[in-house]
Amino acid sequence: EPEVTQTPSHQVTQMGQEVILRCVPISNHLYFYWYRQILGQKVEFLVSFYNNEISEKSEIFDDQFSVERPDGSNFTLKIRSTKLEDSAMYFCASSLLGGGNTGELFFGEGSRLTVL
Amino acid sequence: GENVEQHPSTLSVQEGDSAVIKCTYSDSASNYFPWYKQELGKRPQLIIDIRSNVGEKKDQRIAVTLNKTAKHFSLHITETQPEDSAVYFCAASIGGGATNKLIFGTGTLLAVQP
């Protein structure tokens, strides 16, 4: 069964450093997402991406964050200058459908980011 | 703003009993309501979903009901088993835009005691 894959599974970084989290969505999916989950809390929407551009972003997704689809398979989340409060599990997700035809989101296993 | 509330935050039941988790949503434009199960350290996995044109949906021991007027939806698990123990999240897809952004509830930790 196809699945969303994410790397790295865990990254430890120093405050102020740049981090790139990588995702390979399911190959025929058209909509891509990043969510984050602070330990013990709910899953929070960060950003959605369709047709090579951001469709929607949350208040969390400020100027320190960026996303990119550099080729036909990868979808990346970059945090330019990490803060302690960026420590969380970051989930990539993809879906075949979107907009008025809502479809299932498939989540990756997550990348745990620890900022020291 | 957009919000999904979920209750209870924790739920402990005996094996074989039923469990009910309830959610309310704020945006009447929401049209898709999935439920995710998340085991410790794992990804959220879809267990059942319902769309706004349906009032109830069942899949073996799991059922979901939707009351659009009251903006409530609930997850029902019957004949619970220890392997049902996990955190359950409800979510709502807020209408508009080009994507189906999900807004998640705060989660319910379900513990099924053998």
Boltz contact constraints between the chains, C-beta under 6 A:
constraints:
  - contact:
      token1: [A, 31]
      token2: [B, 99]
      max_distance: 6.0
  - contact:
      token1: [A, 42]
      token2: [B, 104]
      max_distance: 6.0
  - contact:
      token1: [A, 42]
      token2: [B, 106]
      max_distance: 6.0
  - contact:
      token1: [A, 42]
      token2: [B, 107]
      max_distance: 6.0
  - contact:
      token1: [A, 43]
      token2: [B, 104]
      max_distance: 6.0
  - contact:
      token1: [A, 45]
      token2: [B, 101]
      max_distance: 6.0
  - contact:
      token1: [A, 48]
      token2: [B, 99]
      max_distance: 6.0
  - contact:
      token1: [A, 48]
      token2: [B, 101]
      max_distance: 6.0
  - contact:
      token1: [A, 50]
      token2: [B, 98]
      max_distance: 6.0
  - contact:
      token1: [A, 50]
      token2: [B, 99]
      max_distance: 6.0
  - contact:
      token1: [A, 55]
      token2: [B, 97]
      max_distance: 6.0
  - contact:
      token1: [A, 55]
      token2: [B, 98]
      max_distance: 6.0
  - contact:
      token1: [A, 55]
      token2: [B, 99]
      max_distance: 6.0
  - contact:
      token1: [A, 56]
      token2: [B, 97]
      max_distance: 6.0
  - contact:
      token1: [A, 56]
      token2: [B, 99]
      max_distance: 6.0
  - contact:
      token1: [A, 56]
      token2: [B, 101]
      max_distance: 6.0
  - contact:
      token1: [A, 98]
      token2: [B, 98]
      max_distance: 6.0
  - contact:
      token1: [A, 98]
      token2: [B, 99]
      max_distance: 6.0
  - contact:
      token1: [A, 98]
      token2: [B, 100]
      max_distance: 6.0
  - contact:
      token1: [A, 99]
      token2: [B, 98]
      max_distance: 6.0
  - contact:
      token1: [A, 102]
      token2: [B, 32]
      max_distance: 6.0
  - contact:
      token1: [A, 102]
      token2: [B, 93]
      max_distance: 6.0
  - contact:
      token1: [A, 102]
      token2: [B, 100]
      max_distance: 6.0
  - contact:
      token1: [A, 104]
      token2: [B, 46]
      max_distance: 6.0
  - contact:
      token1: [A, 107]
      token2: [B, 43]
      max_distance: 6.0
  - contact:
      token1: [A, 107]
      token2: [B, 44]
      max_distance: 6.0
  - contact:
      token1: [A, 109]
      token2: [B, 43]
      max_distance: 6.0
  - contact:
      token1: [A, 110]
      token2: [B, 43]
      max_distance: 6.0
